[in-house]
Amino acid sequence: MDPVLQSLIRYQELSLELSRLNARLAEFPVKIKAIDAEVETAASALAAGRAAVSDHQKERRKLEGELQDLEARLKKYNEQLMQVKTNDEYKAMQHEIAGVKGKIGGVEEKILVLMEDAESGDRGLKEEEKALESRRKDSEARKAVVREEEARVREEAEKVTASQGEAKTTLSGEVLDLFNRIAQGRNGVALARAREERCQECNVRLRPHLFQEIKRNDHIIQCDSCRRILYYVAEAPASDSAPA
């Protein structure tokens, strides 16, 4: 095979492999970000739970303040009740006292509900805190695996880059320009195998005499359809052993 054609095949193989490795390298930051996002989501849920507990505590303190005010008013009404002189005044005071007692009962019920919610919320927060800590440890372990794989792929990419650079030195600027022009817009594939009188990339049939010329692999020939550089690889001989 013509050395230039052979170098082009090697250069394309390395270029495609490098593109594949670079695509994999681009995935690792996304994976790390996704793992971090899981932890951030859990942390946000825990923060929301803490905020809810804090709101309950504030509401409870507010209700406890209202309860103190109502109890003070009830005490005052009871004292005034002892001083009334007419039956109408006594009934009116009794009505006020009943109203305050009703409000006290309502506030006490709300405080009780908040206390139960707070107890349940505290238990939930403790469980979420443990789950978050466990998730953080798990995420660090997962990220370590991802980073280890990233380092391996990066090392492989560096080796391929070095090999690609060596292959590039064997090609002239004119040949490289031709390769790059063809590869652009064709997913980096500038060379195509010719097989059974067809270009294996665009599947267009080749003229018989052109196919015979391609089979010699002694100079650059481009596909009339897709303009890729064509080369020929002989088919592996069929096995002589027949199936039992």
Secondary structure, DSSP 8 states (H G I E B T S, - for coil): --HHHHHHHHHHHHHHHHHHHHHHHHHHHHHHHHHHHHHHHHHHHHHHHHHHHHHHHHHHHHHHHHHHHHHHHHHHHHHHHTT--SHHHHHHHHHHHHHHHHHHHHHHHHHHHHHHHHHHHHHHHHHHHHHHHHHHHHHHHHHHHHHHHHHHHHHHHHHHHHHHHHHHHTS-HHHHHHHHHHHTTTTT--EEEEETTEETTT--B--HHHHHHHTT--S--B-TTT--EEEE-------S----
